[in-house]
Amino acid sequence: MNHPAAAIASGTGDRRNGQRRDVVAVLAITTTIGYGVLYYAFSALLAPMTRDLRISTTTATGALTTAVLVSAAMAIPVGRWLDARGGHGVMTAGSLVATVAVLAWSQIRTPAQLYAVFVAIGAASAMVLYQPAFAIIVAVTAPAKRGNALLGITLVAGFASSIFIPLTGQLIHAYGWRNALVVLAAVVALITVPLHAVGLRHTRPATPTGTHHVPRSPARVLRDAGFWLIACAFILHSAALAVMVVHLVTYLTQLGHSPTVAATLTGLLGLLSVTGRIITTVAKRLLPITLVAAGIITLQGVAIALLPFIGSTVTGAAISLILFGLGFGVASIATPAILLDRYGDEGYATIAGILGTPTTISRATAPLAAAALTAITGYRPLILGAAAACITAGLFLALTRRRDHAAQPHHAARTHPDKQASPSSRARTPEA
């Protein structure tokens, strides 16, 4: 009889028992580094980089927007690759691309070079962040244990900004921004490349064993009206969060707070997102994940709507932002859970990519649109618009749940009485 540890190390651990804690640990570390280096470090590098290159802040931030859009464009093809071949090769290659891109970033001299580098960073982001990490978890973890596995990864990665923004700042202070990037590239190369290359072996999705099994196309979600409600919900939610992250400090200063207080209050969001993920994971054991997410996102909308009216005091602003921050990380936990609950794990990565493309685009473009809006209307309508977007997103998710209940009798009537469902098909939530 094989020892369990040996089976896990060889990749033959029993998926039904969820014995891949090693993979969860690897992904928790590498996604934290990925988000920290490829996304959050940019905020610390922005000022010294723009001064050295003699470019505007708008030009520099446009490069980051380009990276996010490239990542969105690659979400579906990367998802198809993950479903077909697993995440080992994708994430290992992505770490290598990230290493080269960050190292090249340290050597740029012109805006054109900056944008070229961020095209590569966007490609690397699609290959090493949450989408491939979650696809691997779906492939190697038993359904009953996926929630805890996803929570473990997102809890650790939730501290990426808290770790890498000050770390990058210290590196810049000690070595300059170019050498700081060389150090960050070394972190990616020395930690994430070997972890992905060695730790993610034998994580390819299991092939169904049924002799009459016909793979279901992930494109089936496009025929599901409920999917469009889910997509609209997360598009609105992503846009609202992006707007708040970019414009919150400025708005708080307009309410009369000092820049230090405004930055401190905004800093609560990252810490509270971790708390919100724990609350979401616990609550979905008691209630359907769709309703949990709908409730938390609606609460966020109410909290944002209160900010213009109670935010002029530190206490009022703190109350509003604490309630808002509890839902700051809900999408990272809720999205895979909702998709798995509704469509099962077959074709999961591609389905996640189909949803991830428009939500990522909304996150990238919403702050730019908001900046143009504030020049015309000021900040209060923008904040109230973000609140309305969250409340509407919560309503769309709630309606998705109602559609599920309404569709169940109809689906049952369509099921052929002479055909008994296989265990794998019974495990999947039917299409609405």
N, C-alpha and C positions, 0 to 999 in steps of 0.2 A: 504494500500500500504506500503510495507516494505521500511524503510529508507535505502538509498544506503550504508551508513557506516555499518549498521547492517548486510546487505547482504554480504559485503566484509568480515567482521569479522567472519561470519559463513561459509564462503567459497562458498556462492551462488551468488557472484557478477557476472554480465553479462560478459562473456568472450569476446563477440563481442565488448564491450565498453572498454575492456582492463583495468578493474578496479582492478588491483592488485599491486598497488604501494608499498603496505606493503611488498609483497614478494620480489620485486626488492630491497627494502631497506635492508631486512634481508640478501639476498644473496650477496649484495655489501659488507656488513660488514663481513660476515662469510668467503667469498672467500678471502678477504684481509687478515684475520687472518690465514686462511688455508695456503695460499702461504707464508705468512711471517714466520710462525712457522715451517711448514713442509719442506720448501725449502730454503728460503733466510737466515734464521738464521744460517744455517749450515756454511756459509762462515765466520761468526764471531766466531763460536765455534770451527772451524777447528784447529787453532793453539794451544789454550790451551788444547783441548781434546787430540791431538796427543802427546803433551808433557807429559800429565798426564798418558796416557795409554802406552807411549813409543812405539808408532807405527809410520810407515811412513805416509807421506801425501797421497801417492798412495793408501795405504791400507784403509785409512779413506775415501777418495773420492770414492773408490770402493763401499763402503756401500751406498753412495748416488746414484751411478749408479744402484746398485741393487734395490733400492727403485723405481727408474724411470722405470726399466724393469718390476717389479712386477705390477706397475700401468698400464703399457701398456698391460700386460697379462690379467688384469682384465677389460679392457675397454669394450670388447664385452659382457661378462656376466653381467656386471653392466648396460650396455646399454639395454640389454633385460629386466632386472628387472625394469628399469626406464620406459620403454615402457609399461610394463604390469601392474605395481603397483604404478608408480609415485616415486617422490624423497623424500617424507617425511621420510619414514623409513630408506632409504639408507643413507641420509645425517645425520640423528640423530645417527644412528649406527656408521657411519664414524667418527663423532665427538667424540663419546665415545672411539672408537679404537684409535683415535689420542691422546686423553688425556692419556690413559694408556701407549701408545707407547712412548710419550715424557717423561712421568714420569719414565718409565723404562730406557729410554736413560740416565737419570740423575744418574742411579745407575750402569751402566755397568762397568766391570772391564777387560774384554778380547775382542779381535777382534771378536770372535764367537758371543758374546753377542751383540756387536755393529751391526753385520750383521743381527742377528735375529730381533733386534729392527727395523732395516730399512726395513725388509720385511713387518713388521706391518705398518710402516709409508707409504710404497708404497701402501698397501691395503687401508689405510685411505685416501691417496691422490686420489685414483680412485673414492672414495665415497663422497668427499667433495669439489673438485675443480671445474673447469669450466664445465666438461662434465655433471655432474648431475645438476649443476646450470642452464645451458642453456636448458637442457631438461625440467626443471620445467617452465622456461620462455616460452618455446614453448607450454607447456600444458595449461598455464593460461592466456596468453596474446594474444590479437587479432593480426593477421598478420601485420596490418598496424602500430602497435605500438611496434613490437618486436625489431626493430632496435634501438629505443631509450632506451628500457629496457636493451638490451645487452650492449649498450654503457654506460649506467649508472653503470652497474656492473663492466665492464672492466676499466672504468675511475678510479673508486675508487680502485679496485684491482691493478691497475697499479702503485699505490704508496706503494705497499706492501714492496718492497725492500727498498724504501726510509724511511719507518717507522721502519721496524723490524731489519734491519742490524744495524743501530746505537742504537736502543733500546736494542738489545741483547748485543751489545758491552758495553753499560752502565751497564747493569745488571751483566755482567761478571766482570767488573771493581769493582762493589760494593759488589757482593756476591760470585763470583767465578762461573765457568761454570756449575757446577752441580746444584747449587741453582738457577742459571739463568734459567735452563731448568725446574725446579720445578715451577718457576713463569710463564713461558710460558705455561706449562701444565695447570696451574690454569686459565690462560686467555682463553684457548680453552674450558675448562670445564665450566667456569662461564658465558661465552658469547655465544659460538657457540652451545653448547648442548641445552640450553633452547630456543635459537632463532630457531634452527632447529625443536625442538620438538613441540613448540607452533606456531611459525610463518609460518611453512610450512604445516599446516593441510589443507586439502581440496585442494591439488594441484595435485591430481591424473589426468592423461590424460582422457579427455572426451571420452566416448564410442560412436562410430558412431551410429546414430539412424536409418539408412536406413535398411529396412527389408531384402533386398537382398544384403547387403554389405558383401563382402568377404575380410578380411584383406589381404593386400599385403605383401608378405614376404620382409623383409629388404634385404635379400640375392639377390634380383633382381639387386642391384647395381653392383654385380660382373659380370653381363652379359652386362653391359653398358661400352663400350669402353671409353666414356667420363670420367667415374669414375676413370679409371686407369690413365688417363692424370692428373686428379685432384690429385690423390694420389701421383703420381710421382712428381708433382709440389710441394706439401707441404712436402714430404719427403726431397727433395733437399733443400727447403727453411729452414726447421727445422734444417737440418744438418749444413747449412751455418751459421745460427744465433748462434747455439751452439758453433761452432768453433770460431766465432768472439768473443763471450762473454768470452770464456775461454782464448783465446790467444791474445786478442787485447792489453792488457796492456803490455805484454812482447814485442809484435811487435813494439808498439809505443816507448818503451825504446830503442829498437834496431835502430829506426829511429833517435835517439838522444835526445828524450824528457826525462825529469827527471821523476822518479816514481810518484811524486805528480801531475805533469802535465798530465801524462799518465792516472792516476786514475781519475783525474777530467774530462778529455775528455771522458773517458769511461762512467763516471757517467751521461753524457748527454743522453745516450741511454734510460735510464729509464724514464726521463722526456719527451723526444721527443716521446716516444711510446704513451703517452697520447695524444699529439698533433696529431700524425698520426692516432689514432683511431677516433678522431673528424673529421679529413679530410676525412677519409674513409667513415664514416657515412653520412656526407654531400654529398660527391661525388656520393654515390650510389643512391641518390635521382634523380640524373641527368643522370647517366650512369648505365649500367648493372654492378652488383657487380663483376662479373668475369673479366670484362675489367678494372675496377678500381683496383682490386687486382693485375692483370697482369701488369698494368702500374707502380704501386708503387713498386712491387717486382723487376721489371726490372730496375727501377731507383736505387734501392738499389744495384743491381749488378754493375751498372755503377759507383756508388759512391765508392764501395769497390775497384773497379779496378783502380780508381784514386789515392787511398791511397799510394801505393808504389812510385808514381811519384810526388805527391804534399804534402805528409804527413810529410816531414822533417821539415816544419815550423808549428808553432802553428796555423796560419791562414789556411794553406792548410789542415792540419789534421782536424780542426774544420769544414771546409766546407764539407769535405768528410763524416765526422761522423754525421753532421746534416742531410745531405741528406739520409744517411744510416739509421739514427735513426727514421726518419719519418715513415719508414715502419716496425719498430721494433715490433709494436703491431698489425700489419695489419691482421695477421693470426687469431688472437682471434676474430676479428669482421667478417672477410671475410669467414672463414670456415663455421660457422652455416648459414650465409646468402646464400652462394653458395649451400649448401646441401638442405636448405629449398626451394630455388628457383628452384632447379633441380628436387627434389624428393617429395616435400611436407612435411607435418608434421607427416604423418603416419609412425611409425617405426623410427622416427628421431634419438632417443638416440642410438639405435642399429647401425644405419648407421654411426653416428658420432663415435661410438666405433670401427667399422670396419676401418674407416679412421684413427682414433686416434692411433690404435695399431702400425702400421709401422712408423708413424711420431714421436711418442714418442720414439720408439726404435732408430730411426736415431738421435734424439736429445741426447739420452743417450750415444750412441756409437761413434758418430762422433768426439768428442774432443779427445778420446783415440786414434782413428785412426790418427787424425791430429798430435798428439804428436809424434807418431811413424814416420810419414812422415817428420816432421821437423828435426828429427835426421838425415835424409838422404839428404833432399833437402834444408833445411833452411826454413825461413818464407815467403819469397816472393812468391814462387810457391803455398804455402798454401793459402795466401790471394787472389791471382789471381784465384785459384781453387774455393774458396768460391764465388767470383764474378761471375765466369762462372756458378756455381750452381744456383745462384739467377736469372741470365739472362735466363737460360734454364727453370727454374721454371715459369718465366713470360711468356715465349713462349708457354709452355704447357697449361697454363691457357687460353691464347689467342686462341690456337687451339681448346680448349674445347668449346669456344663460337662459333667458326666457325662450329664445328660439330653439335652444337645445331641448327643453321640455316639450315644446309644441311639436317638434319633429319626431320625437320618440315613437308615438303610436303609429305615425305614417311609415316610419322605417320598419317597424315590426310587421306591419301589414304587407310590406313588400318582400319580406324574407320568405323564401320558398319553404313550405312546411316539410318537404321531404328531404331537405338538406340540413344536416346538423352542422352547426358552426364549429370550426376547429378551435382549439384552445388559444392559438395566436390571434384569430379573428375576434374571439370573444373579449380579448384583452384590450382591443382597440375601441375607442369611442367612434360611433358611426357618424357619417357625414350628416349635416343638417339638411 
